[in-house]
Amino acid sequence: TLPVSDPSSASNWAEVALEHLKLELDVDLVRKILRSAAIWGARVVAPGGAGAVVLDARRLKVLEVSVAGVAASFELGPEDPVFGARVTIPIPEDLRTAGSTFDVRVVAEAGAESSAVQWLPAEQTAGKVRPYMFTQCQAVHARALLPCQDSPSAKFTYDATVRVPDWATALMSAQRVGDEPAPDARRAFRFRQPEKIPSYLLAVAVGELAGRSIGPRSTAWAEPCMVDAVAAEFGADTESFLQLAEEITGEPYAWGVYDILCLPPSFPYGGMENPCLTFCTPTLLAGDRSLVGVIAHEIAHSWTGNLVTNASWEHFWLNEGWTVWLERQILARKLGDPRMIDLHAIAGLKALREDVVGHIGESNPLTRLVPDLSGGVDPDDAFSRVPYEKGFNLLCHLADAMGGDETFLAFARAYIQRFKGQTVTSPEFRAFAEDWAAARGGDADLSKVDWAAWYGAPGMPPSTRAFDPSLGDACNRLAARWAAGDAGACGPEDVAAWTSLQRQ
């Protein structure tokens, strides 16, 4: 079921579903213009019909619109600095009834001012020879890439063709189909995404790129001068992470390929879980595979976030809290020590306290697990460790209430089966959890869970599990020896078996 509304989108996805996108992108790296020609396959889903298709757009030039192959008028509303403008496209009278299907074609241009597109001159790349372009659409920036229904609740499949200079390679959050020469010294790359995605997972990157195989379904991509380092850093773990995630969730990997693109240093995140193509920062290239936990997190998103998606940004914890849980399950199984979950949880709580107490403020409403984003709140302002760590701690609380981690693993698998390919809200999650626990019986009893406090109270979690501190205690003991002036008696053997988190 769909939420009543998404406060971060003006689009009418609950009335008209845009189910498939045929996309053509022309990338001009010199003039910094990305021209899109998007054909949306539309279906009227509102029982009472719909009179218009309403899209989100931000700082775009909308050049032309057609509906069912006929040129159409459109209205571009006033521009909000955060959410942009609504594009209203009237639907012909004979196509307004429920069940009607038709195509909507929109041609637009995004320029240097687009918040979704990063245009890098050659000097800002690793190779220093060719320019580079990449997109970052989370949370509400897909509307700055092309007019769309920019809500996580609006999922669609897509096919795309990207035309770039003939020296460049284009990659997208999709399976690669092929490439061929195009007019005017250009090359056309074709892509297919058969799984439904929300707009924030639409991604494209263009530059001088090379690829190295790092597994049966994975390629490491980067500029030629650094691609071997990327392959060496991630090659030993990527496939095993994927297999462990499949084992934990009981659900096969849905996206066909899992590739990694290591971007130039200006990429503003550790990683971004674009389907089929994780974007990551070169700061992960430690040379000793010590930071591959970020890749485990992005791989986990292939199930929790990309396959099961928060219905709006008010329910972001359902993406990130679940992904932290799955990431820590993967790493613990990879290292063969369940205490790794506790070590990461203790470190996560410390980081959460620094965020909530030290920076945001314990009474700040944005520290609620389910914040109210109505009234023009920018979802980017609500991003913090709260959805990650407070969400993870709620899941641990539910696991204890269900009788332990083994029972919760069965619940996690049932949750993914129930909502895969769909979106979910916090109330829907609660209802599913309570129904599942009631049907399970035995020790699975959620009657004492204070959902109002977990969802609505600002600040730190209402309660936390007594996590096993033993792996962290070893670090504290060694630190105490150093602080007491006993550093000379410490050697490499003291930390040889430690993980990167312990060494931190």
N, C-alpha and C positions, 0 to 999 in steps of 0.2 A: 504494500500500500504506500501511497505517496503522502508526504506531509502537506498540510494545508497550504503552506507558502514557504518561500525561501526569501528572507529579508534582504539578502545580498544580490538578488536578481529581479529585474523588472520583466523578464520574459514570461510568456504564458505557456510554459511547458506542460502544465496540467490540463490545458485545453487543446493544444496542438502539439503532438509528439513529432519531433524531427528524428526519424529512425535511422537514416543512412545518409552519409555525406560523400559526395563525389567532389574531390577538391583538386584544383590546379593552383600551384604556387609558382610565381616567377620571382626570383630573388636577384635584385640588383645590388651587389655589394659595394659598388662605387657611389651610387646615388642614395644608398641606404633606403631602398623602397622594396617592400614585399607586397606584391599584388596577388590577391586571392580571387579566384572564381569558384564559388561554392554552390553546388546544387544539392539542396536538402530534400530528401524524400519525406514528405509530411503526411500525417494522418490526424484527422480531427478526432480527438478522444473524449472531449467533453460531451456528456449525454445530451445537453441542450444545444450543441453545435458551437461554432466560433465564427466571429466576423473578421478576425485579423490574425496574422502571425506577428508576435511581438518578440524582437530580439534585443540583446544587449550589445552595445558598441561603445568604445571609448577611444577618443582621439583618432578616429578613422575617417577616411574619405570614402563615402559610399557612392559609387559611380553609376551603378545601374541595378535594377531589380526586375525580375519577371516572375510570373506565377503561371504554372501550367503552360509554359512556352510563350506567354503573351507579356509584352512589356507592361509593367505595373508601376503605379505611383507608390510613394512611401513618404512617411513623415518622420523626420529626425527630431526628437525632443530636445529639451535643454540639457546641457552637459553638466553632470555632477563631477566634481574633481576626483572622487573616489570610484563611483559606480558608472560613470559615463552617461550615455544617453540611450533612450529606448528608440528602436527602429520599428515603426508600426507599418505593416504591409497588409492592406485590405485583401480579403479572400473573395473571389468572385461568388456571386449569390448562389450559383448552382453547386458550389463545393463547400458550403458552410455546414452541412448537416453532419452529425456524428457518423464516423466510418469513412467519410470521403478521403481520398488520397490524391495527392498532386505534388509536383516539384516546385520548389522555390529557389530561384537562382539569384545570388547576390554577388556583385563584383565590387571589391573594395581595395583600398591601399592602406598599409601601415607604414609609417615613416620613422625617422630617427627619434621622434618623441614617444614612440610606443613603449608602454611599460612592460610589454610582453617580449620585446625583441632587443637583444644586445648585439650591437654592431661593433666589432672590434677591428681597428686598423691593424696592419701587419705588426706594428711595434708592440702590440699587446698580446701577441701570440707567442708560443714557444719557439716556432721556427723563424719568426721575424721577417717572413718573405711575403706571405699572402694574407689578405683579410679573412675574417671569420664571422659567422653569425650563428646565434643560438637563441632559443625561446625558453621562457620560464612562465608558465601560465597559472600555477597555483599561487594564490587562491582564486582571485577574480580578475585575472589578466588575459584569459583567452579572448575576452571581448575587445582587447586591444590588439589582438592578432587578426581576427575576422569577426564580423557580426554573427552572434550565435546565442543559443540558450545557455547562458553561462551559470548554470547551477549544477551541482553534483547529481541532482535528481534527474537530469536530462541526459540519458545515456544513448549512444549511437555507435554504429559500425562505420568504417570509412575505407574508401579507396582514394589514393592520392598520386598525383604526378608533380614532381618538383623540378623546375628547370633552373639550371645554375651554369656558371662559366665552365668551359670544357675541362679546365684543370681541377675543378672542385668535385667533391663527393658530398652527396646529401644523404642524411639519415633521418628517420622518423620513429615515432613510438608505434611501430607497426612492423610487419614482416616485409622483408625486401623481396620484390618480385622480379626486377630487372632494370636495366638502363640501356640507353641508346643515344646516338648523336642527335642533336636538335639544331634547328637553323641558328644562324648568327653566332657561330663558334660557341655553342652551348651544348649541354648534355641534360637529358631528361631521366630522372630516377622515378621508378614506380613502386608503390607500396600498397599493402592490403592489411587491414585490421578487421578480422572477422568477429572478434569479441567486442561486446559493447563497452564503451568507455565514456566517462564524463568529459566535459570540455577541458578541465584543468589538466588532463593527461594527454592532450594533443601537444606534440612537441616536434620540432625540426631543428637540425643543426647542419650547417654548411661550412666547409673549409677544405684545406688540404689535409686529407685524412687517409690513414692506412689501417688495415685490420689484420689481426693475428688470431687464429683459432685457439681457444683455451678450453674446449670441451665439445662434446657431441652436439650441443645446442647453443654454444656460446662463442662469440667473437669479441675480442678486446679491440676497441677503436681509439685512435688518438692521432695527433700530428705525427708524421713519420719519424721525427727526431726523438719521440718519447714512447712510441707504441710498444717497443720491446720491453721497456721497463714496466709498462702497464700490464702486459701479458705475464711477465714474471711475478708481479705483485699479486695478481688475482687468479692466476691460472690453476694453482694447486687447490683452491678452496671452492670455487664457484659451483662446479657440478655437485660436489658433496653437499654443499649448502642446499642446493635445489632438491636433491634426493632426500635429505633430512626433513625439509619442509613438507615434501609430499608424504613422507612417512608419518610425521606428526599430525598433519591435517587430515590424512586419509583421502586427499583430493589431488588428482594429477595436476601438474602444472598446465595451465590452460592456454598459455600465450605462444606456444610453438618454440620461439627462440628467446634466449635471455642473453642479450649483449650488454656490454659496458662501454660507454663513451667517456673517456677522461678529457675534460674540457680545459681550456686555458685557465690561468689562476684567477681571473676575474669572476668565475662562476661563484655565486654568493652562498651556496649551501654545501654541506658535506656530500649529500647525494640527493637525487630526485628520482622517484620511482616510476618514471615513464614506462608504460608497458613495452615489453620487448627490448627496451633500450634504457637502462639506468644511466643517468647523467651523474658523474662524480667529479670531485675536485682533485687536482694533482697533489694536494697536501696529504692525500692518503698514501702516496708513494714513499713509504718509509724505508723501503729496501729490505725489510725483514718480515713482511706480511703481518705486522703487529696491529694494523688498523683495518683489517678486513672485516671487522665487526660491522662497519658501516654497510658493506655489501650484504652481509646477512640481514641487516635491517631492510634494505631496499628489496632484496629477494622476498622477504616475508610479506612485503606490501603486495606482492603478486596475488596473494590470497586475501589479506586483510587491508582493504583500501581500494585496490584495483578490481578485485572480483566481488567483494562485499564492500560497499561504499557508503560513507556517511551521506545522509540525504541532504544535509546543508551543513554549513560551517559551524553552526551551533552544536553539532553532534560530532565534531572533529575527533573527539576522544575515541570514537568507535573505529576510526582509522588508526590512530597512533597508539592508543593504549593496547589494543589488540596486537599491533605490529611489534611493540616492545615485548609483549608476552611471547610472541612466536619467535622473535629474534633471540631472546634469551634461552628459549627451549632449544633452538638450533645450536647455539654456541655451547650450551651445556652438554648436549649429545656429541657434538664434534670433539670436545675435549674430554669426554668421558667422566665428568664430575658434576653432579647436580648442584653442588655448592656454588658453581659459577653463577647460577640464577640469583642466589642470595648476595653474592659479592656485587653483582651489577645492581641489584635492587637497593642495597645499602648506599652505594655510590649515587644511584639515581635519586634517592630521598634527600641526600645531602645537597645535590644540585638543585632539586626542587625547592628546598628550604632557602637556598641562596636566591633563587628567582622570586619566590613568593614573599619571603620576609625581607630580603635584602634589596630588592629592586621594585617589584610591582606593588607590594603592600598587601598585608593579609586580609584587609577588608575590601580590596578592589574587586568589583563584581566580575572582572575578567579572569579572576582566579577560580570562579565556579567551573565545575567540570562541564556543565551545560550552560554556557553564558547566553545572555540575551543580546543578540546582535541587531535588534530592530532599532529604528531611529537613526540610521546612517552610520553605525559602527563599522569601521573597516575591519574585515576578518584578519588582515595582516596584523592589526594591533592586538588581536586576541591570541596570536601564536606565541607560545612559551613552552616551558617544560610541563605545564599543568596537564594538557591532554595526554602527554606521554606518560609521565610518572604517576599522576593522580589516577589516570585511567588504568594503568597497570596495577596499582594498589587496589582499586575496586575489584579487578578481576581476581586478585589474590584473596580478597575478602570473600568473594563469591565462592572461590574454590574451597576455602575453609568451611563455609556454610553448607557446601554440597557434600562434605565428608572427605575432602582431600584432592590432591592433584590428579590422581588417576580418574576419579569421577569427573573432574573438571575437563580433562582431556576428551572424554566422551562427549561432554557438553560442547566443547569447542568444535569438534567435528560435526555435531548436529547443527550448530549455529551456522557454520560455513555451508553445509548442505542446504539449509533452509533459505539462506539469503544470497547465495552465489548468483552473480549476474544481476543483482538487484541493489537497491539502496535501503537504508535502515535508519530509523530515528531512535533516540534514547528511550522514549516510551515503548516503542515496538520491541527493543532489546529487553527491557524489563519484563514485558508481558511474555516474551518467548522464554526467558530464563525461569520465570515463576512457573509457567506451564510445564516446562521440561522437568524441573525439579519435582513438581507435584506428581507427574507421571512416573518419575524415577522411583520416588518413595525412599524408604530406608533413611539414611542419614542426610539426604539432600533436602534441607529445610531452609527456605529463604524468608520465612515469616518474620524473622528478627532483623532483616537487612533494612537499615534506615535510608531508603532511596532518596528521600527529600534532602537529607544531609549530604549524601554523596553527590547528588546531582546539583543541588542548589546552594549549598553553603560555601562561602568564599574561604580562601585560606588553604591550609594543609589538609590532608585526608582526615576524615573523622577518626580513623583507626588504622594501624598498620600491623602486619604480621610480624612475629618475632623471627626475623631472618637470621640464619646461621652466620655468625661473624668470623668463623675460624680462618677463612682465607685472608680476610682483612687483618685479623689479629697478627698473623705472621709478618705482615708489612709493618704494623705498628711496633712490634718487638724489635725489628731491625732498625726502624727509625729511632727508637729509644736508645739503642746501642750507639748509634751515630751521635745522637744528642748528648750522650754521656761521655763522649770522647773516646769511644771504643772503635772508631772507624778503621783503625789499622788491623783489627782482628776480623774484619769483614772482607769477603772476597766474592768473585764472580759466581762461585758455586752457591752462594746464598740466594741468588735470584735467577739461577739458570733455568729453573722449571716454572718461573712465574709468567703469567700472562702480562700483556701490555697494561691492563688496568691495575694489576697489582704493582707494577713498577711505577705507575703514576702516583 
